[in-house]
Amino acid sequence: MKKLLLSLFILPTLVQADDLSHTWSHTDTLQTVAIDAKNQHYQGHLKFSALPEHMVSFGWQDSDQQQHVLLHTQQQEVPIYWSVPHNATHLWLKQSQASSQTIQAQLTLKIHTIYPQTDICHHAQPQSAVLQNLQQQLNTQPLAEHAQILNLFWQRIAAQSTPITEPINAQSMRLVYLWRGAKNNVRMIGGASNNHDWLQRLPNSDVWYKEYVVPHDYRGSYVFAVDIPHLQNDGMDGCDRQQAQESRAQRLAILGHLHTDPYNPNTLMASKTTTQRNESVFDAASESHPNTDTVVSSHVQTHVLHSSVLNNQRRISIYQPPNAANTNNLPTLIFLDGESYTESIDVPRLLDEWILTGRIAPVQAIFVHNPSAQARNQELPPNANYVHMIETELLPFLHTHLHTPMSAQNTAIIGSSFGGLAAANLGLSLPRHFSHVVSLSGSFWWQAKHQLPHDKPFVLQRIQHHPPTTLKWFLSANSDETGRNQAGILETTQEVYHSLKIQQQDVIFQQYSGGHNYVVWKKALLDALLHFYPAQNQNISK
């Protein structure tokens, strides 16, 4: 029977002598702690003494003893963002199943006061024909008819799904994202920009909207943050608040109020029991999804790698393609951010589909998970210890666990965002172990602490001062990844591409219409594998 020790620490914004702390232990799988804070916002983290063997769920219980899930996790540390509902009575922690593992769980939360919001920004000037028509109806019809007008509007929206698309010309269309019935505010994460955009409320209605003009091949994912609490006692509200500088706590509060689009049936993940954030999906150029009747279940095994170099543990998932026993000399794909690639877009299933439909050659794949979000932010930006762990711990581990031996001449390192940055750095650092680098929206803007603001980004400097290698590169960036006050992912990826071309290295660059998300990276990943490992050439890459 598993034994779990749970410590709870709740810290006010200003540390005081009467800080609440509570420690207890249980031998069952469900544990609770009573809470009495109301009109408060919590930010902190849940940390385990070791990597949980099974999934852990964390949430709150209401006065009717109904349980509400805040998160599922298999990582060693996970951030918490939560505004306490008026009917919350307990926090709870639950293991998905019992095991022989004994670990301690520590929950540390900092309290932030929620200040009242009295005004809504009224700055609605919709360009959408649908919203203009609705606005005209509301302006010309008696107030007594508004409820019926709005109900009919939302019935039509439910029938057609969102976002609304309106053609503008041969190249562009208008996307209209909608939310119904927020009290104070709505923001959008993942819209056609690189910011957390505010939605505007149509006057005299329950309609909140945001419009974008995008190309016809636009793809992306998004979530709404609804009724975000006001944590800054700055006297600002309404439109002034939308223009004001936000504190870090205020910006992070967004993460505690996320919702998928109830009028869009398309999401990244079908399952609600996932450790990753689910998002609504819009894909104007979507490809077919795997057919569950024809895709054969592949073989995926998950192990735990104990690292003495980094003093932590991480999961390593190993994918073997269908009929792997009949294949030799398989190319090897190593994915960073393994938890996202296995859950957010289910790459093992995508590989099954692409292999069985004859699009790519059979491959074996390794998914390197992160111990925590904090560890990810420390490890993936270039550092010697992470490179050392990959070379001296991960690669030897794989040589003893893979069905087909790895070949240094046919091993790709793959990542996106910080993972794309890390993939490039690993390729440059360990060219004797890797033959291909796939960097999708790599964070090439990143600079090391010792660099000056006007210096070239770290990886760009490495390439320019690094002898040319035999690495084969696939780089991608997206239209919405431009920088605001400095060069962004799009601009710096283009610089990396041109630097590699100057050195006459084997490199391809693809730009996609969309933002910083796995919907675009799914398409970019397929293009990279089609380029390097097409089905008609199963022994060696291009």
PyMOL commands that set and color helices and strands:
alter all, ss='L'
color gray80, all
select helices_A, chain A and resi 129-140+143-160+238-243+248-256+324-326+338-343+347-356+373-379+384-401+408-410+418-429+458-464+489-502+518-532
alter helices_A, ss='H'
color red, helices_A
select strands_A, chain A and resi 3-11+20-26+30-34+40-48+56-62+67-73+77-83+88-95+102-113+164-167+172-180+186-189+196-198+200-201+207-215+219-226+258-259+280-283+299-307+312-320+332-336+364-368+411-416+436-440+472-478+506-512
alter strands_A, ss='S'
color yellow, strands_A
deselect
rebuild
show_as cartoon
